[in-house]
Amino acid sequence: MNSEGMSRSPKVPTLLRRVGFSFLLGAGLFVLGAVLQGLMHQRGITGLSIYVDDLVLAVLAGLVVFAYEQRRSKDIRQKLEVVSAMNHHVRNALQTISYVPYTEQAKQILLIQQSVNRIQWALREILPGETMEGQARPQAVVTEMKQPRTGSLGREP
């Protein structure tokens, strides 16, 4: 079995890089807070106005967390789409295999081979999350995509 398409794995930053980035971001916010505090002290700002720098830092920290959560949410949505697509293709291929005993003997091997090709295509193309250029979908996938999608009992999913 050729595992060329399955060898790709997502680039995950190392723990050291993530910790370093977190500390660098924290140090940057600290320096910004210290500079704002120094400027306010130098200009003689006191009272409630002194809390403006805390508000600015809170807004910046909130924006950083929001940006992180948006990126994380996008990544999770993409992973769920891949899982959904894999589920669709593998279930359809397995459904075909489960009906093989009820077909004429001459078509059984062909149907099983088409189902195996479909699962291999899904593992190679969908699971990595990107379609390789020049790779054609198996005929079973092309045919199924032209037909309306139905569930295992003949109902719409």
C-alpha positions as CSV (number, residue, x, y, z in Angstrom):
1,M,0.0,0.0,0.0
2,N,1.4,3.4,-1.0
3,S,1.3,5.7,2.0
4,E,2.7,8.7,0.1
5,G,-0.5,10.7,0.5
6,M,-1.0,9.8,4.2
7,S,2.5,10.8,5.3
8,R,1.6,14.5,5.5
9,S,0.9,15.7,8.9
10,P,-0.2,19.2,10.1
11,K,2.5,21.5,11.2
12,V,2.2,21.9,15.0
13,P,4.4,24.4,16.8
14,T,6.7,22.8,19.4
15,L,6.0,23.3,23.1
16,L,9.1,25.5,23.4
17,R,7.9,27.7,20.6
18,R,4.4,28.1,22.1
19,V,5.8,28.8,25.6
20,G,8.3,31.3,24.1
21,F,5.6,33.1,22.1
22,S,3.3,33.3,25.2
23,F,6.1,34.7,27.4
24,L,7.1,37.1,24.7
25,L,3.5,38.3,24.3
26,G,3.3,38.7,28.1
27,A,6.6,40.6,28.3
28,G,5.4,42.9,25.5
29,L,2.2,43.7,27.4
30,F,4.2,44.3,30.5
31,V,6.5,46.7,28.7
32,L,3.6,48.5,27.2
33,G,1.9,48.8,30.6
34,A,5.2,50.1,32.2
35,V,5.6,52.7,29.4
36,L,2.0,53.9,29.8
37,Q,2.4,54.0,33.6
38,G,5.6,56.0,33.3
39,L,4.1,58.4,30.8
40,M,1.1,59.0,33.1
41,H,3.3,59.4,36.2
42,Q,5.6,61.8,34.3
43,R,2.6,64.0,33.2
44,G,1.2,64.0,36.7
45,I,-2.0,62.1,35.9
46,T,-3.6,60.7,39.1
47,G,-6.9,59.5,40.4
48,L,-9.2,57.5,38.2
49,S,-7.3,58.5,35.1
50,I,-4.4,56.3,36.2
51,Y,-6.5,53.2,35.4
52,V,-6.6,54.1,31.7
53,D,-3.4,52.1,31.0
54,D,-5.0,49.1,32.7
55,L,-8.0,49.5,30.5
56,V,-5.8,49.7,27.4
57,L,-3.9,46.6,28.4
58,A,-7.1,44.7,29.1
59,V,-8.4,45.6,25.7
60,L,-5.2,44.5,24.0
61,A,-5.2,41.2,25.9
62,G,-8.8,40.7,25.0
63,L,-8.1,41.2,21.3
64,V,-5.2,38.8,21.5
65,V,-7.3,36.1,23.1
66,F,-10.2,36.8,20.6
67,A,-7.8,36.4,17.7
68,Y,-6.5,33.2,19.1
69,E,-10.0,31.8,19.7
70,Q,-11.1,32.8,16.2
71,R,-8.1,30.9,14.7
72,R,-8.7,27.9,16.9
73,S,-12.4,27.8,16.0
74,K,-11.6,27.9,12.3
75,D,-9.2,25.0,12.7
76,I,-11.8,23.0,14.6
77,R,-14.4,23.7,11.9
78,Q,-12.0,22.5,9.2
79,K,-11.2,19.3,11.1
80,L,-15.0,18.6,11.6
81,E,-15.5,19.1,7.8
82,V,-12.8,16.5,7.1
83,V,-14.3,14.1,9.6
84,S,-17.8,14.6,8.0
85,A,-16.4,14.0,4.5
86,M,-14.5,10.9,5.6
87,N,-17.6,9.6,7.3
88,H,-19.7,10.2,4.2
89,H,-17.3,8.4,1.8
90,V,-16.4,5.5,4.1
91,R,-20.1,4.8,5.0
92,N,-21.2,4.8,1.4
93,A,-18.3,2.4,0.5
94,L,-19.2,0.1,3.4
95,Q,-22.9,0.2,2.5
96,T,-22.0,-1.0,-1.0
97,I,-19.9,-3.8,0.4
98,S,-22.7,-4.8,2.8
99,Y,-25.0,-5.3,-0.3
100,V,-22.5,-7.3,-2.2
101,P,-24.0,-10.7,-1.2
102,Y,-27.3,-9.7,-2.8
103,T,-25.7,-8.9,-6.2
104,E,-24.9,-11.3,-9.0
105,Q,-21.5,-13.0,-8.5
106,A,-19.9,-11.5,-11.5
107,K,-20.3,-7.9,-10.1
108,Q,-19.3,-8.7,-6.5
109,I,-15.5,-8.3,-7.0
110,L,-16.0,-5.2,-9.0
111,L,-18.2,-3.6,-6.4
112,I,-15.8,-4.5,-3.6
113,Q,-12.8,-3.1,-5.6
114,Q,-14.7,0.2,-6.3
115,S,-15.5,0.5,-2.6
116,V,-11.9,-0.2,-1.6
117,N,-10.7,2.4,-4.2
118,R,-13.1,4.9,-2.8
119,I,-11.9,4.4,0.8
120,Q,-8.3,4.6,-0.3
121,W,-9.0,7.8,-2.2
122,A,-10.7,9.3,0.8
123,L,-7.8,8.4,3.0
124,R,-5.3,9.8,0.6
125,E,-7.2,13.0,-0.5
126,I,-9.7,14.0,2.2
127,L,-7.9,12.9,5.4
128,P,-4.9,15.1,4.8
129,G,-7.3,18.0,4.3
130,E,-6.3,18.9,0.8
131,T,-6.7,17.5,-2.7
132,M,-3.6,16.8,-4.6
133,E,-3.5,18.3,-8.1
134,G,-3.7,15.8,-10.9
135,Q,-5.3,13.1,-8.7
136,A,-8.6,11.9,-10.2
137,R,-11.4,10.7,-8.0
138,P,-12.3,7.1,-8.4
139,Q,-15.3,6.4,-10.7
140,A,-17.5,5.3,-7.8
141,V,-16.9,8.7,-6.2
142,V,-17.7,10.6,-9.4
143,T,-20.8,8.6,-10.0
144,E,-22.1,9.0,-6.4
145,M,-21.4,12.8,-6.5
146,K,-23.8,13.1,-9.5
147,Q,-26.6,11.3,-7.7
148,P,-28.6,12.8,-4.8
149,R,-27.2,11.9,-1.4
150,T,-29.4,9.6,0.6
151,G,-29.0,7.9,4.0
152,S,-28.7,4.2,4.7
153,L,-32.5,3.7,4.6
154,G,-33.0,5.6,1.4
155,R,-33.9,8.9,3.2
156,E,-32.2,12.2,2.9
157,P,-29.6,12.6,5.6
